[in-house]
Structures are given as structure tokens and as C-alpha cells.
């Protein structure tokens, strides 16, 4: 039986999801036993105290959030396998639980570009790797199509500080931004900062500022007003892979390691981004109707009846602004909603189809395969592997 010390922030949804993956692996290959060590031990007894405690307890390994300034030589000399979560910066001499941060930033940029935005902003921390690299991925994609990104960065504490409630600088920045604007934040905590600040300054979301977070922390996303859209991450699989790596290090030596990369999966659209950026009132009205009624068996004829334009005229204007015919836009949005339900629920393909107002589950499965390259069951298994 392996004995593992967990030095994590157990209040954070990210850590909880990691633990689900870790416990899943240990249930299949264990049993393992755990010591949930409080984070304040980093400050009170330091790395030497943690390692001494680990040796006294007979720990086989440590998974946790460590400071980059800690004496890594002590860790290496101890021969105790250690896997570090890169909550500040990556370690060069230890395996990291890290992420495809550039990829998440690029995903956010592509999402907003498809919605027709011309103005973009990013809100995060320049001195934390997961925020900095998400910003870099976001900006690289935005710059590649000829647009620029507005930044507001700060070095305040991540989640416990309430500075943003009285921040004149943040308010001035939000007010000064060109509207409408697509604003990505480095995580859901900061997304909640933005929606609160917008509310204080009477800035409409998503009409003036569309806000996208990262992590899909459902509690924070639902606490936001309006509910916050977010990029989902395959964190549980990251936890599963972390436990697998820990077992390898225990069996083969602490120097047999590699980094664990947590991948973004999909964007969960909620009200904070449920809009298409356009100054054409008819198209805006049409898009609003489509998004509101997508979970019905929506047809183009029904959409056309919502505005005083001929079908040909509406189709032409819709295609000019969105880049898609109406039927194709409905199709893409339906697949997006289908994918979201596929990864967030345990419903069958038939049940999801019914939720979307569709009676033919075989047809939606066929359409899904055209877009994703595999059927819904294969897709679910691929992205939820290890959970």
C-alpha cells in the first residue's frame, strides 16, 4: 500500500478534480492511503519539515503545490518522489502538473473570432505561468488575423484579495475599452472579478463586454451574474495520469519522470458570451432567437419569420456577417450544445438528442461524426479517459 502526501488547496475546484482522478487510479491499482497536508505547512515548517514528516510517516511520495524558491536539492537528495503543481511557475528539476495553456488561449481567441468580434482584451497575471501563457496563446491568434489585445494585469493575490471591488484602475480600464469587446480572463476567479466590476459600472454583459473564463468551476460560473462562460479542462484525467506517474516513480526511482499536461476540452457557453458581435439589429435579433431556441428542433423557416426581411435578404446579410448560412450556423451551435452535454452529463446519445428537441438520435450521431471525426461514444471515452 502506497502512502502519499497531498499538499494541495482543497478548497479549489481544480484540486478537487485532480483528487478525483488520483483516487480513481488508486482505486484501480491500490489501495493507497493519503495524508491531506494543510497548505500552511509550506510556510510553517518549510520543505525540510515536510520531508522530515514524510520520512517519519513512511510516505512513498508527495503531490503538491510547492514554492519555486524552495531548496530543490533537499527534495532530490531525499529520493522521495515529488510531483509539483505549477501554481506559480514550472519546475525544471521536478515533474510538473501543468497545462496546455497556449492551446487554451488560442481556443478562447478562435471562439470569439467566430462570434464576429473585432475588439479583444485579456485580464490576468503576468507573473504566473498559466495566466501568462494563456494570454500569449490568445494574443498570438488574435494578432494573426490583424487585431490587437488590450491588457489589464495586476500582481495582487489571486482569490482571497477583495481589491477589485474598489479598484478605480480596473473600472477606468473597463470603461475605456472599445465596445463591444471580447474579454478573456486567465481563470474563472478573474472572470467573476470582471462580471462584478462590470455590474458596478453599469457595463452590460454580454452586449458591451463578453466575458470568458477558464476551468469551468461551476460554482463560480453560476455565482457570476450573468453566468460565466468558461473553457473546460480535462483535470480529472490529469489527476489520473499524475497517480500513474507517481507509481512509476515509486517503482523505478524518483528521476524517472515527465510532465503531466492538462488539456482544454471545450468551451461551455453561458450567458456571459451568448451573443454575436454585430451592429445589424436584424442579425443580432436573429442570432439571439437562435441561441435562445437552439434546444428545440429549430428550422430556418421559423428563424426567418422573426424579422421583417425576405428569406433571401436575411440569408445574404446573415452570411455576410457570420460567414455561415443560417442552417449551417444552427448546425454548428447544435453540435456545440450536444458536445457540452456529452462531456458534462452521463446521458445517452438518445437522451441528449431529446433534450435538443430531436427525435432521430442516429442522425445527430452521424452529423457529430462528420464534425468531430468519431461517433459520440468514442468522443466521450477519448476525453473522459481516466475519470
Secondary structure, 3 states (H helix, E strand, C coil): CEEEEEECCCCCHHHHHHHHHHHHHHHHHCCEEEEECCCCHHHHCHHHHHHHHHHHHCCCEEEECCCCCCCHHHHHHHCCEEEEECCCCCCCCCEEEEECHHHHHHHHHHHHHHCCCCCEEEEECCCCHHHHHHHHHHHHHHHHCCCCEEEEECCCCCCCCCHHHHCHHHHHHHHHCCCCEEEEECCHHHHHHHHHHHHHCCCCCCCCEEEEEECCCHHHHHHCCCCCEEEEECHHHHHHHHHHHHHHHHHHCCCCCCCEEECEEEEECCHHHCCCCCCCHHHHHHHHHHHHHCCCCCCHHHHHCCCCCCHHHHHHHHHHHHCCCHHHHHHHHHHHHHHHHHHHCCCCHHHHHHHCCCCCHHHHHHHHHHHHCCCHHHHHHHHCCCC
